[in-house]
Amino acid sequence: MKPQFAASLYATISISFWGVSFVSTKAVLDKLDPYTLIMLRFAIGAAFLLLLLLLKRYPLQIPLKFIPHLVVLGVLGVFIHQVIQVSALETIDASSAGWIISFSPVFTVLLSMIFLNEKLTFVKTLGIITAISGVLMVTGARSGQSVGFALNIGYFLMILSTLNWAIYSILVRKLNITLPSLVVTFYMSLLGCLLTIPFLMRERGWEKFHLLTGAEWAHILFLGIFVSGIGYWYWSKALEVLEASKVSMFIYMEPLFTFIAAILLLREKIFFISIMGGIIIIIGVIMVNGQMKHFSWRKR
């Protein structure tokens, strides 16, 4: 198998896992509170990544100078990001979340202009306006439903998560941690798990474990092993072969996997305007990113 084809396959697998993660999260939220779900996910993910590190005989020691960097990235990219997203999924459907998350590169472009001196061209401006129009279509698709203010809060949180991930992506570039990506991912997952334990204790989340069905435990294992573990690992393997800008193009497929999984697993009702809005978001993002040079954007 050619290295470039293998890298493309790794990236596609990662994106498919991340796309389905919204559906798995939504499927479990009826039984578990967001903090308990996040703790379980990253505890399983950290254990899986530790096993990989031991099998590959990677050193677990890290220089002291990188500890503050890992703490910042872990808090922002794991703990805060997941709390916002899971809380949003309590009030919005998985397919809409998948469409909105594809808007994240637009925020990354705007932050790059501020902190990395990227230039704003006419095409980028038009792309940003296009993507924003798509977001408004997705968020307004269910305006006729009687979900009320909570639904609007859910969409707001999902958009906020895209901004949070954009900030995280900029920090990844600025901090430049010279450690194997598998080691960085392990410590970030471990920190995400540890930060949620106090909230687990407050909510007494373990008391709800017995309510979970076999299918719901399967969703949790999928989130831990395949989304937090294999997804990050395969993404890093793709980045070892392909340029980051090329790998990031696979992100545009994520809403498609979310869309298909939401229909098959959750039987979500799909609105035509949501689909159109999602397509418009992706078109706008492609217009923005298509003009960028020397840009690296990494996934959650």
C-alpha positions as CSV (number, residue, x, y, z in Angstrom):
1,M,0.0,0.0,0.0
2,K,1.4,3.4,-1.0
3,P,2.2,5.7,1.9
4,Q,-0.1,8.5,0.6
5,F,-3.0,6.2,0.0
6,A,-2.5,4.7,3.5
7,A,-2.4,8.2,5.0
8,S,-5.6,9.2,3.2
9,L,-7.3,6.0,4.5
10,Y,-6.2,6.8,8.1
11,A,-7.6,10.4,7.8
12,T,-10.9,9.1,6.4
13,I,-11.3,6.6,9.2
14,S,-10.6,9.3,11.8
15,I,-13.1,11.6,10.3
16,S,-15.8,8.9,10.1
17,F,-15.3,8.1,13.8
18,W,-15.5,11.8,14.7
19,G,-18.6,12.3,12.6
20,V,-20.4,9.4,14.3
21,S,-19.3,10.6,17.8
22,F,-22.1,13.2,17.8
23,V,-24.6,10.4,17.3
24,S,-23.1,8.2,20.0
25,T,-23.0,11.1,22.5
26,K,-26.6,11.9,21.8
27,A,-27.7,8.3,22.2
28,V,-26.3,8.2,25.8
29,L,-27.3,11.6,27.1
30,D,-30.8,10.4,28.2
31,K,-29.1,8.3,30.8
32,L,-25.9,10.1,31.8
33,D,-25.1,13.8,32.6
34,P,-22.5,15.4,30.4
35,Y,-19.7,15.2,33.0
36,T,-20.1,11.5,33.7
37,L,-20.2,10.8,30.0
38,I,-17.0,12.8,29.4
39,M,-15.2,11.1,32.3
40,L,-16.1,7.7,31.0
41,R,-15.1,8.5,27.5
42,F,-11.7,9.9,28.3
43,A,-10.9,7.3,31.0
44,I,-11.4,4.6,28.4
45,G,-9.5,6.7,25.8
46,A,-6.6,7.3,28.1
47,A,-6.4,3.6,29.1
48,F,-6.4,2.6,25.4
49,L,-3.7,5.2,24.5
50,L,-1.6,4.1,27.5
51,L,-1.8,0.5,26.2
52,L,-0.6,1.7,22.8
53,L,2.3,3.7,24.3
54,L,3.4,0.6,26.3
55,L,3.2,-1.6,23.3
56,K,5.1,0.8,21.2
57,R,7.5,1.4,24.1
58,Y,7.2,5.2,23.9
59,P,8.7,7.0,26.9
60,L,6.1,8.5,29.2
61,Q,8.4,11.1,30.8
62,I,7.9,14.6,29.5
63,P,10.1,17.7,30.0
64,L,8.9,20.0,32.7
65,K,8.8,22.9,30.2
66,F,5.9,21.2,28.3
67,I,3.7,20.6,31.3
68,P,2.1,24.0,31.3
69,H,1.5,23.7,27.5
70,L,-0.2,20.3,27.9
71,V,-2.4,21.6,30.8
72,V,-3.5,24.6,28.6
73,L,-4.3,22.3,25.6
74,G,-5.9,19.7,27.8
75,V,-8.2,22.2,29.5
76,L,-9.1,24.0,26.4
77,G,-9.1,21.3,23.8
78,V,-10.5,18.4,25.9
79,F,-12.3,19.5,29.0
80,I,-13.9,22.8,28.0
81,H,-14.5,21.7,24.4
82,Q,-16.2,18.5,25.3
83,V,-18.3,20.1,28.1
84,I,-19.6,22.7,25.6
85,Q,-20.3,20.2,22.9
86,V,-22.0,17.6,25.1
87,S,-24.1,20.3,26.7
88,A,-25.2,21.5,23.3
89,L,-26.2,18.0,22.3
90,E,-28.7,17.9,25.2
91,T,-30.9,20.3,23.2
92,I,-30.0,19.9,19.5
93,D,-30.0,17.0,17.2
94,A,-26.8,15.2,16.1
95,S,-27.1,16.0,12.4
96,S,-27.3,19.8,13.0
97,A,-24.2,19.5,15.3
98,G,-22.3,17.8,12.5
99,W,-23.1,20.6,10.1
100,I,-22.3,23.4,12.5
101,I,-18.9,21.9,13.6
102,S,-17.7,22.2,10.0
103,F,-17.9,26.0,10.5
104,S,-14.9,25.9,12.8
105,P,-12.2,26.6,10.2
106,V,-13.8,30.0,9.5
107,F,-13.1,31.0,13.1
108,T,-9.6,29.6,12.7
109,V,-9.1,31.8,9.7
110,L,-10.3,34.9,11.5
111,L,-8.0,34.2,14.5
112,S,-5.1,33.5,12.0
113,M,-5.6,37.0,10.6
114,I,-5.3,38.4,14.1
115,F,-2.4,36.3,15.5
116,L,-0.7,34.8,12.5
117,N,-0.9,37.7,10.1
118,E,-3.0,35.9,7.5
119,K,-4.5,38.3,4.9
120,L,-8.2,38.7,4.3
121,T,-8.9,38.5,0.6
122,F,-12.2,39.1,-1.3
123,V,-12.7,35.3,-1.7
124,K,-12.1,34.7,2.0
125,T,-14.6,37.4,2.9
126,L,-17.2,36.0,0.5
127,G,-16.6,32.5,1.9
128,I,-17.1,33.7,5.5
129,I,-20.4,35.4,4.6
130,T,-21.5,32.2,2.7
131,A,-20.6,30.0,5.7
132,I,-22.4,32.2,8.1
133,S,-25.5,32.1,5.9
134,G,-25.4,28.3,6.0
135,V,-25.2,28.3,9.8
136,L,-28.3,30.6,10.0
137,M,-30.1,28.1,7.8
138,V,-29.2,25.2,9.9
139,T,-30.1,26.9,13.2
140,G,-33.3,28.2,11.8
141,A,-34.4,24.9,10.3
142,R,-36.4,23.9,13.4
143,S,-37.7,27.3,14.3
144,G,-41.2,25.9,13.9
145,Q,-40.8,23.3,16.6
146,S,-41.8,23.9,20.2
147,V,-38.4,23.4,21.7
148,G,-38.0,27.1,22.6
149,F,-35.1,28.9,24.1
150,A,-33.2,25.8,25.1
151,L,-32.8,24.9,21.5
152,N,-31.3,28.3,20.7
153,I,-28.9,27.9,23.6
154,G,-27.9,24.5,22.2
155,Y,-27.0,26.0,18.8
156,F,-25.2,28.9,20.5
157,L,-23.1,26.4,22.5
158,M,-22.3,24.4,19.4
159,I,-21.1,27.6,17.6
160,L,-19.1,28.5,20.7
161,S,-17.4,25.1,20.5
162,T,-16.3,25.9,17.0
163,L,-14.7,29.1,18.2
164,N,-13.1,27.3,21.2
165,W,-11.6,24.7,18.8
166,A,-10.3,27.4,16.6
167,I,-8.5,29.0,19.6
168,Y,-7.1,25.6,20.5
169,S,-5.8,25.1,16.9
170,I,-4.0,28.4,17.0
171,L,-2.4,27.5,20.3
172,V,-1.2,24.1,19.0
173,R,0.8,26.0,16.4
174,K,2.1,28.7,18.7
175,L,3.1,26.3,21.6
176,N,5.0,23.9,19.2
177,I,5.3,21.0,21.6
178,T,8.1,18.7,20.3
179,L,6.7,15.4,21.6
180,P,5.2,12.4,19.8
181,S,1.5,13.1,19.1
182,L,0.5,9.9,20.7
183,V,2.1,11.0,24.0
184,V,0.5,14.4,23.8
185,T,-2.9,12.9,23.1
186,F,-2.6,10.5,26.0
187,Y,-1.8,13.2,28.6
188,M,-4.6,15.4,27.2
189,S,-7.1,12.6,27.5
190,L,-5.9,11.8,31.0
191,L,-6.2,15.4,32.0
192,G,-9.7,15.6,30.5
193,C,-10.7,12.5,32.6
194,L,-9.2,13.9,35.9
195,L,-10.9,17.3,35.5
196,T,-14.3,15.7,35.3
197,I,-14.0,13.5,38.3
198,P,-15.0,16.3,40.8
199,F,-18.2,16.8,38.8
200,L,-18.8,13.1,38.7
201,M,-18.6,13.0,42.5
202,R,-21.0,16.0,42.7
203,E,-23.5,14.4,40.4
204,R,-23.0,10.9,41.8
205,G,-22.9,9.8,38.2
206,W,-21.9,6.2,39.0
207,E,-25.4,5.7,40.4
208,K,-26.7,5.8,36.8
209,F,-24.4,3.2,35.4
210,H,-26.8,0.3,36.0
211,L,-29.4,2.1,33.8
212,L,-27.3,1.8,30.7
213,T,-28.2,-0.9,28.2
214,G,-25.7,-2.9,26.3
215,A,-26.2,-0.7,23.2
216,E,-25.4,2.4,25.3
217,W,-22.3,0.9,26.8
218,A,-21.3,0.1,23.2
219,H,-21.6,3.8,22.3
220,I,-19.5,4.7,25.3
221,L,-16.8,2.2,24.3
222,F,-16.9,3.5,20.8
223,L,-16.4,7.1,22.1
224,G,-13.5,6.1,24.3
225,I,-11.6,3.6,22.1
226,F,-12.4,4.6,18.5
227,V,-13.1,8.4,18.8
228,S,-10.6,9.5,21.6
229,G,-8.1,6.7,20.9
230,I,-7.9,5.4,17.4
231,G,-9.2,8.6,15.8
232,Y,-6.4,10.7,17.2
233,W,-3.8,8.1,16.6
234,Y,-4.8,7.6,12.9
235,W,-5.0,11.4,12.4
236,S,-1.4,11.7,13.6
237,K,-0.3,8.9,11.3
238,A,-1.9,10.7,8.4
239,L,-0.1,13.9,9.3
240,E,3.2,12.0,9.3
241,V,2.9,11.4,5.5
242,L,0.6,14.1,4.1
243,E,0.9,17.9,4.6
244,A,-1.4,19.2,7.3
245,S,-3.3,21.4,4.8
246,K,-4.1,18.3,2.7
247,V,-5.2,16.2,5.6
248,S,-7.5,19.0,6.8
249,M,-9.5,18.7,3.6
250,F,-10.9,15.4,4.9
251,I,-12.7,17.4,7.6
252,Y,-15.4,18.3,5.0
253,M,-16.6,14.7,5.0
254,E,-17.4,14.7,8.8
255,P,-21.0,16.1,8.5
256,L,-21.8,13.4,6.0
257,F,-20.9,10.6,8.4
258,T,-22.9,12.4,11.2
259,F,-25.8,12.8,8.8
260,I,-25.9,9.1,7.8
261,A,-25.4,7.8,11.4
262,A,-28.1,10.1,12.7
263,I,-30.6,8.7,10.3
264,L,-29.6,5.1,10.7
265,L,-29.0,5.0,14.5
266,L,-31.2,7.8,16.0
267,R,-33.9,7.9,13.3
268,E,-33.6,11.7,13.3
269,K,-36.0,13.7,11.2
270,I,-34.0,15.5,8.6
271,F,-35.1,18.9,7.2
272,F,-34.2,19.9,3.7
273,I,-33.2,23.3,4.8
274,S,-30.7,21.8,7.2
275,I,-29.1,19.8,4.4
276,M,-28.9,22.9,2.2
277,G,-27.5,25.0,5.1
278,G,-24.9,22.4,5.8
279,I,-23.8,22.2,2.1
280,I,-23.6,26.1,2.0
281,I,-21.4,26.0,5.2
282,I,-19.0,23.6,3.6
283,I,-18.9,25.6,0.3
284,G,-18.1,28.7,2.3
285,V,-15.4,27.0,4.3
286,I,-13.8,25.6,1.2
287,M,-13.8,29.1,-0.3
288,V,-12.0,30.4,2.8
289,N,-9.5,27.5,3.2
290,G,-8.8,27.3,-0.5
291,Q,-7.0,30.6,-0.4
292,M,-4.9,29.8,2.7
293,K,-1.2,29.0,2.6
294,H,1.0,27.4,5.2
295,F,-2.0,26.7,7.4
296,S,-2.4,23.7,9.7
297,W,-5.7,22.9,11.2
298,R,-6.1,19.9,13.6
299,K,-9.2,18.0,14.8
300,R,-10.9,17.5,18.3
